[in-house]
Amino acid sequence: MTSIQKTEQAKTQVTSLLSYLKKLGSDDATEKFAKKCGTTKGNLLQIAYGGSVSARLSKKICNESNGEVPLEELRPDIFA
């Protein structure tokens, strides 16, 4: 895989995470969700807009969202 392909792959939005964060509504709810996942609201937004995410954090996000954010969308290279 070339560096360009990696960059394009990394910029793919995680629509299920974006939808889930919007569904939470308030900043407080989003902050609480982030804390349960062991991260920050800012990091969740970076992930949602195509930033990298570890397999461990992917599992936490999937579990804390009750499967609404599937592992396959967070890390298709590992879980697809």
Secondary structure, DSSP 4 states (H G I P E B T S, - for coil): --HHHHHHHHT---HHHHHHHHHH-SHHHHHHHHHHHTS-HHHHHHHHTT----HHHHHHHHHHTTTSS-HHHH-HHHH-
